[in-house]
Amino acid sequence: MVRTDNDSWDPATSVGATATMVATARAVATKRGLISDPFAEPLVRAVGVDFFYPAGRRRA
């Protein structure tokens, strides 16, 4: 899909969803001690898309 000057997006759609998926991976890697990204998990939680939460856990 081609981007245009007047298009819009948010963290739950389009390119924002891609960024949120990367932040999810960074949050997991941070919990495992592989990297340190203190902003990844709060960003994912703020987006509020249930897909990004582990099975059986719901967002607050």
PyMOL Python script that loads the backbone (N, CA, C, O; Angstrom):
from pymol import cmd

cmd.read_pdbstr("""\
ATOM      1  N   MET A   1       0.838  -1.156   0.000  1.00  0.00           N
ATOM      2  CA  MET A   1       0.000   0.000   0.000  1.00  0.00           C
ATOM      3  C   MET A   1       0.896   1.236   0.000  1.00  0.00           C
ATOM      4  O   MET A   1       1.883   1.302   0.733  1.00  0.00           O
ATOM      5  N   VAL A   2       0.550   2.182  -0.804  1.00  0.00           N
ATOM      6  CA  VAL A   2       1.307   3.416  -0.917  1.00  0.00           C
ATOM      7  C   VAL A   2       0.810   4.423   0.116  1.00  0.00           C
ATOM      8  O   VAL A   2      -0.397   4.600   0.285  1.00  0.00           O
ATOM      9  N   ARG A   3       1.721   5.070   0.793  1.00  0.00           N
ATOM     10  CA  ARG A   3       1.367   6.098   1.771  1.00  0.00           C
ATOM     11  C   ARG A   3       1.108   7.411   1.042  1.00  0.00           C
ATOM     12  O   ARG A   3       1.722   7.674   0.009  1.00  0.00           O
ATOM     13  N   THR A   4       0.224   8.223   1.557  1.00  0.00           N
ATOM     14  CA  THR A   4      -0.051   9.536   0.986  1.00  0.00           C
ATOM     15  C   THR A   4       0.185  10.607   2.041  1.00  0.00           C
ATOM     16  O   THR A   4       0.271  10.307   3.232  1.00  0.00           O
ATOM     17  N   ASP A   5       0.288  11.846   1.603  1.00  0.00           N
ATOM     18  CA  ASP A   5       0.567  12.940   2.534  1.00  0.00           C
ATOM     19  C   ASP A   5      -0.543  13.162   3.556  1.00  0.00           C
ATOM     20  O   ASP A   5      -0.275  13.596   4.677  1.00  0.00           O
ATOM     21  N   ASN A   6      -1.777  12.870   3.180  1.00  0.00           N
ATOM     22  CA  ASN A   6      -2.892  13.166   4.087  1.00  0.00           C
ATOM     23  C   ASN A   6      -3.511  11.925   4.728  1.00  0.00           C
ATOM     24  O   ASN A   6      -4.630  11.990   5.236  1.00  0.00           O
ATOM     25  N   ASP A   7      -2.800  10.802   4.712  1.00  0.00           N
ATOM     26  CA  ASP A   7      -3.360   9.605   5.348  1.00  0.00           C
ATOM     27  C   ASP A   7      -3.204   9.701   6.862  1.00  0.00           C
ATOM     28  O   ASP A   7      -2.508  10.577   7.375  1.00  0.00           O
ATOM     29  N   SER A   8      -3.856   8.798   7.556  1.00  0.00           N
ATOM     30  CA  SER A   8      -3.756   8.798   9.014  1.00  0.00           C
ATOM     31  C   SER A   8      -3.641   7.361   9.503  1.00  0.00           C
ATOM     32  O   SER A   8      -4.022   6.420   8.806  1.00  0.00           O
ATOM     33  N   TRP A   9      -3.112   7.210  10.705  1.00  0.00           N
ATOM     34  CA  TRP A   9      -2.967   5.898  11.320  1.00  0.00           C
ATOM     35  C   TRP A   9      -2.885   6.098  12.824  1.00  0.00           C
ATOM     36  O   TRP A   9      -2.723   7.216  13.314  1.00  0.00           O
ATOM     37  N   ASP A  10      -2.998   4.996  13.541  1.00  0.00           N
ATOM     38  CA  ASP A  10      -2.840   5.030  14.992  1.00  0.00           C
ATOM     39  C   ASP A  10      -2.073   3.781  15.404  1.00  0.00           C
ATOM     40  O   ASP A  10      -1.788   2.943  14.548  1.00  0.00           O
ATOM     41  N   PRO A  11      -1.727   3.623  16.674  1.00  0.00           N
ATOM     42  CA  PRO A  11      -0.913   2.481  17.103  1.00  0.00           C
ATOM     43  C   PRO A  11      -1.577   1.116  16.936  1.00  0.00           C
ATOM     44  O   PRO A  11      -0.904   0.092  17.058  1.00  0.00           O
ATOM     45  N   ALA A  12      -2.877   1.077  16.661  1.00  0.00           N
ATOM     46  CA  ALA A  12      -3.581  -0.204  16.529  1.00  0.00           C
ATOM     47  C   ALA A  12      -3.858  -0.577  15.080  1.00  0.00           C
ATOM     48  O   ALA A  12      -4.373  -1.666  14.824  1.00  0.00           O
ATOM     49  N   THR A  13      -3.535   0.280  14.130  1.00  0.00           N
ATOM     50  CA  THR A  13      -3.826   0.001  12.726  1.00  0.00           C
ATOM     51  C   THR A  13      -2.639   0.370  11.845  1.00  0.00           C
ATOM     52  O   THR A  13      -1.752   1.121  12.251  1.00  0.00           O
ATOM     53  N   SER A  14      -2.642  -0.166  10.649  1.00  0.00           N
ATOM     54  CA  SER A  14      -1.677   0.199   9.618  1.00  0.00           C
ATOM     55  C   SER A  14      -0.238   0.097  10.128  1.00  0.00           C
ATOM     56  O   SER A  14       0.121  -0.886  10.777  1.00  0.00           O
ATOM     57  N   VAL A  15       0.575   1.093   9.842  1.00  0.00           N
ATOM     58  CA  VAL A  15       1.975   1.047  10.264  1.00  0.00           C
ATOM     59  C   VAL A  15       2.107   1.075  11.783  1.00  0.00           C
ATOM     60  O   VAL A  15       3.111   0.612  12.325  1.00  0.00           O
ATOM     61  N   GLY A  16       1.114   1.606  12.464  1.00  0.00           N
ATOM     62  CA  GLY A  16       1.135   1.614  13.924  1.00  0.00           C
ATOM     63  C   GLY A  16       1.076   0.212  14.497  1.00  0.00           C
ATOM     64  O   GLY A  16       1.711  -0.069  15.514  1.00  0.00           O
ATOM     65  N   ALA A  17       0.318  -0.676  13.855  1.00  0.00           N
ATOM     66  CA  ALA A  17       0.245  -2.068  14.316  1.00  0.00           C
ATOM     67  C   ALA A  17       1.600  -2.750  14.164  1.00  0.00           C
ATOM     68  O   ALA A  17       1.994  -3.551  15.011  1.00  0.00           O
ATOM     69  N   THR A  18       2.310  -2.433  13.088  1.00  0.00           N
ATOM     70  CA  THR A  18       3.652  -2.986  12.899  1.00  0.00           C
ATOM     71  C   THR A  18       4.576  -2.502  14.010  1.00  0.00           C
ATOM     72  O   THR A  18       5.333  -3.292  14.575  1.00  0.00           O
ATOM     73  N   ALA A  19       4.520  -1.231  14.323  1.00  0.00           N
ATOM     74  CA  ALA A  19       5.345  -0.686  15.401  1.00  0.00           C
ATOM     75  C   ALA A  19       4.987  -1.322  16.741  1.00  0.00           C
ATOM     76  O   ALA A  19       5.868  -1.575  17.563  1.00  0.00           O
ATOM     77  N   THR A  20       3.707  -1.578  16.964  1.00  0.00           N
ATOM     78  CA  THR A  20       3.277  -2.205  18.207  1.00  0.00           C
ATOM     79  C   THR A  20       3.766  -3.647  18.285  1.00  0.00           C
ATOM     80  O   THR A  20       4.127  -4.115  19.364  1.00  0.00           O
ATOM     81  N   MET A  21       3.782  -4.358  17.158  1.00  0.00           N
ATOM     82  CA  MET A  21       4.316  -5.729  17.158  1.00  0.00           C
ATOM     83  C   MET A  21       5.799  -5.724  17.512  1.00  0.00           C
ATOM     84  O   MET A  21       6.258  -6.585  18.262  1.00  0.00           O
ATOM     85  N   VAL A  22       6.549  -4.767  16.982  1.00  0.00           N
ATOM     86  CA  VAL A  22       7.971  -4.657  17.316  1.00  0.00           C
ATOM     87  C   VAL A  22       8.130  -4.336  18.800  1.00  0.00           C
ATOM     88  O   VAL A  22       8.995  -4.907  19.465  1.00  0.00           O
ATOM     89  N   ALA A  23       7.316  -3.438  19.322  1.00  0.00           N
ATOM     90  CA  ALA A  23       7.373  -3.110  20.748  1.00  0.00           C
ATOM     91  C   ALA A  23       7.042  -4.327  21.603  1.00  0.00           C
ATOM     92  O   ALA A  23       7.622  -4.508  22.674  1.00  0.00           O
ATOM     93  N   THR A  24       6.112  -5.167  21.139  1.00  0.00           N
ATOM     94  CA  THR A  24       5.777  -6.395  21.861  1.00  0.00           C
ATOM     95  C   THR A  24       6.990  -7.308  21.949  1.00  0.00           C
ATOM     96  O   THR A  24       7.297  -7.843  23.014  1.00  0.00           O
ATOM     97  N   ALA A  25       7.675  -7.484  20.831  1.00  0.00           N
ATOM     98  CA  ALA A  25       8.880  -8.318  20.825  1.00  0.00           C
ATOM     99  C   ALA A  25       9.945  -7.731  21.747  1.00  0.00           C
ATOM    100  O   ALA A  25      10.631  -8.471  22.452  1.00  0.00           O
ATOM    101  N   ARG A  26      10.084  -6.420  21.747  1.00  0.00           N
ATOM    102  CA  ARG A  26      11.066  -5.769  22.618  1.00  0.00           C
ATOM    103  C   ARG A  26      10.687  -5.929  24.095  1.00  0.00           C
ATOM    104  O   ARG A  26      11.563  -6.086  24.945  1.00  0.00           O
ATOM    105  N   ALA A  27       9.392  -5.889  24.400  1.00  0.00           N
ATOM    106  CA  ALA A  27       8.947  -6.088  25.784  1.00  0.00           C
ATOM    107  C   ALA A  27       9.274  -7.500  26.254  1.00  0.00           C
ATOM    108  O   ALA A  27       9.733  -7.690  27.380  1.00  0.00           O
ATOM    109  N   VAL A  28       9.040  -8.484  25.401  1.00  0.00           N
ATOM    110  CA  VAL A  28       9.358  -9.877  25.746  1.00  0.00           C
ATOM    111  C   VAL A  28      10.863 -10.034  25.939  1.00  0.00           C
ATOM    112  O   VAL A  28      11.306 -10.662  26.900  1.00  0.00           O
ATOM    113  N   ALA A  29      11.644  -9.467  25.031  1.00  0.00           N
ATOM    114  CA  ALA A  29      13.102  -9.567  25.137  1.00  0.00           C
ATOM    115  C   ALA A  29      13.614  -8.869  26.391  1.00  0.00           C
ATOM    116  O   ALA A  29      14.583  -9.322  26.999  1.00  0.00           O
ATOM    117  N   THR A  30      12.981  -7.784  26.778  1.00  0.00           N
ATOM    118  CA  THR A  30      13.373  -7.080  27.998  1.00  0.00           C
ATOM    119  C   THR A  30      13.117  -7.946  29.223  1.00  0.00           C
ATOM    120  O   THR A  30      13.961  -8.028  30.115  1.00  0.00           O
ATOM    121  N   LYS A  31      11.945  -8.598  29.270  1.00  0.00           N
ATOM    122  CA  LYS A  31      11.630  -9.473  30.417  1.00  0.00           C
ATOM    123  C   LYS A  31      12.612 -10.639  30.514  1.00  0.00           C
ATOM    124  O   LYS A  31      12.882 -11.140  31.605  1.00  0.00           O
ATOM    125  N   ARG A  32      13.144 -11.068  29.371  1.00  0.00           N
ATOM    126  CA  ARG A  32      14.098 -12.182  29.363  1.00  0.00           C
ATOM    127  C   ARG A  32      15.532 -11.719  29.597  1.00  0.00           C
ATOM    128  O   ARG A  32      16.443 -12.545  29.658  1.00  0.00           O
ATOM    129  N   GLY A  33      15.742 -10.419  29.727  1.00  0.00           N
ATOM    130  CA  GLY A  33      17.075  -9.899  29.987  1.00  0.00           C
ATOM    131  C   GLY A  33      17.959  -9.775  28.756  1.00  0.00           C
ATOM    132  O   GLY A  33      19.163  -9.553  28.882  1.00  0.00           O
ATOM    133  N   LEU A  34      17.381  -9.913  27.572  1.00  0.00           N
ATOM    134  CA  LEU A  34      18.175  -9.832  26.348  1.00  0.00           C
ATOM    135  C   LEU A  34      18.489  -8.395  25.956  1.00  0.00           C
ATOM    136  O   LEU A  34      19.567  -8.112  25.433  1.00  0.00           O
ATOM    137  N   ILE A  35      17.560  -7.497  26.204  1.00  0.00           N
ATOM    138  CA  ILE A  35      17.740  -6.072  25.938  1.00  0.00           C
ATOM    139  C   ILE A  35      17.097  -5.303  27.083  1.00  0.00           C
ATOM    140  O   ILE A  35      16.477  -5.893  27.968  1.00  0.00           O
ATOM    141  N   SER A  36      17.246  -4.001  27.061  1.00  0.00           N
ATOM    142  CA  SER A  36      16.588  -3.162  28.064  1.00  0.00           C
ATOM    143  C   SER A  36      15.812  -2.063  27.353  1.00  0.00           C
ATOM    144  O   SER A  36      16.399  -1.110  26.839  1.00  0.00           O
ATOM    145  N   ASP A  37      14.500  -2.201  27.327  1.00  0.00           N
ATOM    146  CA  ASP A  37      13.629  -1.192  26.722  1.00  0.00           C
ATOM    147  C   ASP A  37      12.481  -0.939  27.692  1.00  0.00           C
ATOM    148  O   ASP A  37      11.445  -1.597  27.602  1.00  0.00           O
ATOM    149  N   PRO A  38      12.646   0.000  28.613  1.00  0.00           N
ATOM    150  CA  PRO A  38      11.620   0.237  29.624  1.00  0.00           C
ATOM    151  C   PRO A  38      10.333   0.835  29.063  1.00  0.00           C
ATOM    152  O   PRO A  38       9.327   0.895  29.770  1.00  0.00           O
ATOM    153  N   PHE A  39      10.347   1.274  27.816  1.00  0.00           N
ATOM    154  CA  PHE A  39       9.166   1.903  27.224  1.00  0.00           C
ATOM    155  C   PHE A  39       8.309   0.934  26.419  1.00  0.00           C
ATOM    156  O   PHE A  39       7.166   1.255  26.094  1.00  0.00           O
ATOM    157  N   ALA A  40       8.832  -0.241  26.093  1.00  0.00           N
ATOM    158  CA  ALA A  40       8.123  -1.178  25.215  1.00  0.00           C
ATOM    159  C   ALA A  40       6.816  -1.671  25.834  1.00  0.00           C
ATOM    160  O   ALA A  40       5.759  -1.552  25.214  1.00  0.00           O
ATOM    161  N   GLU A  41       6.874  -2.217  27.034  1.00  0.00           N
ATOM    162  CA  GLU A  41       5.658  -2.763  27.646  1.00  0.00           C
ATOM    163  C   GLU A  41       4.593  -1.693  27.897  1.00  0.00           C
ATOM    164  O   GLU A  41       3.424  -1.932  27.595  1.00  0.00           O
ATOM    165  N   PRO A  42       4.950  -0.523  28.438  1.00  0.00           N
ATOM    166  CA  PRO A  42       3.913   0.505  28.611  1.00  0.00           C
ATOM    167  C   PRO A  42       3.275   0.933  27.291  1.00  0.00           C
ATOM    168  O   PRO A  42       2.078   1.218  27.248  1.00  0.00           O
ATOM    169  N   LEU A  43       4.057   0.980  26.221  1.00  0.00           N
ATOM    170  CA  LEU A  43       3.495   1.339  24.919  1.00  0.00           C
ATOM    171  C   LEU A  43       2.476   0.298  24.479  1.00  0.00           C
ATOM    172  O   LEU A  43       1.376   0.645  24.051  1.00  0.00           O
ATOM    173  N   VAL A  44       2.838  -0.975  24.581  1.00  0.00           N
ATOM    174  CA  VAL A  44       1.929  -2.047  24.161  1.00  0.00           C
ATOM    175  C   VAL A  44       0.654  -2.015  25.000  1.00  0.00           C
ATOM    176  O   VAL A  44      -0.442  -2.164  24.460  1.00  0.00           O
ATOM    177  N   ARG A  45       0.782  -1.824  26.296  1.00  0.00           N
ATOM    178  CA  ARG A  45      -0.406  -1.756  27.161  1.00  0.00           C
ATOM    179  C   ARG A  45      -1.280  -0.558  26.811  1.00  0.00           C
ATOM    180  O   ARG A  45      -2.507  -0.656  26.850  1.00  0.00           O
ATOM    181  N   ALA A  46      -0.671   0.559  26.472  1.00  0.00           N
ATOM    182  CA  ALA A  46      -1.437   1.763  26.136  1.00  0.00           C
ATOM    183  C   ALA A  46      -2.218   1.610  24.838  1.00  0.00           C
ATOM    184  O   ALA A  46      -3.280   2.210  24.678  1.00  0.00           O
ATOM    185  N   VAL A  47      -1.696   0.810  23.909  1.00  0.00           N
ATOM    186  CA  VAL A  47      -2.402   0.607  22.636  1.00  0.00           C
ATOM    187  C   VAL A  47      -3.727  -0.092  22.885  1.00  0.00           C
ATOM    188  O   VAL A  47      -4.739   0.266  22.283  1.00  0.00           O
ATOM    189  N   GLY A  48      -3.732  -1.095  23.774  1.00  0.00           N
ATOM    190  CA  GLY A  48      -4.978  -1.740  24.172  1.00  0.00           C
ATOM    191  C   GLY A  48      -5.577  -2.703  23.170  1.00  0.00           C
ATOM    192  O   GLY A  48      -6.796  -2.870  23.134  1.00  0.00           O
ATOM    193  N   VAL A  49      -4.748  -3.344  22.349  1.00  0.00           N
ATOM    194  CA  VAL A  49      -5.242  -4.347  21.406  1.00  0.00           C
ATOM    195  C   VAL A  49      -5.085  -5.715  22.059  1.00  0.00           C
ATOM    196  O   VAL A  49      -3.969  -6.111  22.396  1.00  0.00           O
ATOM    197  N   ASP A  50      -6.182  -6.440  22.242  1.00  0.00           N
ATOM    198  CA  ASP A  50      -6.141  -7.732  22.933  1.00  0.00           C
ATOM    199  C   ASP A  50      -5.181  -8.728  22.294  1.00  0.00           C
ATOM    200  O   ASP A  50      -4.639  -9.585  22.992  1.00  0.00           O
ATOM    201  N   PHE A  51      -4.961  -8.639  21.006  1.00  0.00           N
ATOM    202  CA  PHE A  51      -4.062  -9.558  20.303  1.00  0.00           C
ATOM    203  C   PHE A  51      -2.675  -9.577  20.935  1.00  0.00           C
ATOM    204  O   PHE A  51      -2.004 -10.609  20.907  1.00  0.00           O
ATOM    205  N   PHE A  52      -2.237  -8.473  21.497  1.00  0.00           N
ATOM    206  CA  PHE A  52      -0.885  -8.358  22.018  1.00  0.00           C
ATOM    207  C   PHE A  52      -0.740  -8.853  23.452  1.00  0.00           C
ATOM    208  O   PHE A  52       0.329  -8.707  24.044  1.00  0.00           O
ATOM    209  N   TYR A  53      -1.794  -9.435  24.024  1.00  0.00           N
ATOM    210  CA  TYR A  53      -1.737  -9.945  25.385  1.00  0.00           C
ATOM    211  C   TYR A  53      -1.693 -11.462  25.367  1.00  0.00           C
ATOM    212  O   TYR A  53      -2.338 -12.088  24.525  1.00  0.00           O
ATOM    213  N   PRO A  54      -0.935 -12.070  26.290  1.00  0.00           N
ATOM    214  CA  PRO A  54      -0.870 -13.532  26.348  1.00  0.00           C
ATOM    215  C   PRO A  54      -2.250 -14.143  26.576  1.00  0.00           C
ATOM    216  O   PRO A  54      -3.124 -13.518  27.176  1.00  0.00           O
ATOM    217  N   ALA A  55      -2.434 -15.351  26.098  1.00  0.00           N
ATOM    218  CA  ALA A  55      -3.706 -16.059  26.278  1.00  0.00           C
ATOM    219  C   ALA A  55      -4.038 -16.138  27.760  1.00  0.00           C
ATOM    220  O   ALA A  55      -3.175 -16.435  28.586  1.00  0.00           O
ATOM    221  N   GLY A  56      -5.280 -15.874  28.084  1.00  0.00           N
ATOM    222  CA  GLY A  56      -5.718 -15.946  29.461  1.00  0.00           C
ATOM    223  C   GLY A  56      -5.526 -14.671  30.258  1.00  0.00           C
ATOM    224  O   GLY A  56      -6.001 -14.573  31.389  1.00  0.00           O
ATOM    225  N   ARG A  57      -4.839 -13.694  29.688  1.00  0.00           N
ATOM    226  CA  ARG A  57      -4.640 -12.417  30.382  1.00  0.00           C
ATOM    227  C   ARG A  57      -5.391 -11.329  29.639  1.00  0.00           C
ATOM    228  O   ARG A  57      -5.370 -11.276  28.409  1.00  0.00           O
ATOM    229  N   ARG A  58      -6.032 -10.493  30.365  1.00  0.00           N
ATOM    230  CA  ARG A  58      -6.764  -9.378  29.761  1.00  0.00           C
ATOM    231  C   ARG A  58      -6.098  -8.077  30.170  1.00  0.00           C
ATOM    232  O   ARG A  58      -5.469  -7.975  31.224  1.00  0.00           O
ATOM    233  N   ARG A  59      -6.252  -7.111  29.325  1.00  0.00           N
ATOM    234  CA  ARG A  59      -5.676  -5.808  29.653  1.00  0.00           C
ATOM    235  C   ARG A  59      -6.473  -5.155  30.771  1.00  0.00           C
ATOM    236  O   ARG A  59      -7.669  -5.400  30.927  1.00  0.00           O
ATOM    237  N   ALA A  60      -5.808  -4.339  31.529  1.00  0.00           N
ATOM    238  CA  ALA A  60      -6.461  -3.669  32.663  1.00  0.00           C
ATOM    239  C   ALA A  60      -7.228  -2.453  32.202  1.00  0.00           C
ATOM    240  O   ALA A  60      -7.842  -1.764  33.017  1.00  0.00           O
TER     241      ALA A  60
END
""", "prot")
cmd.dss("prot")
cmd.show_as("cartoon", "prot")
cmd.util.cbc("prot")
cmd.orient("prot")
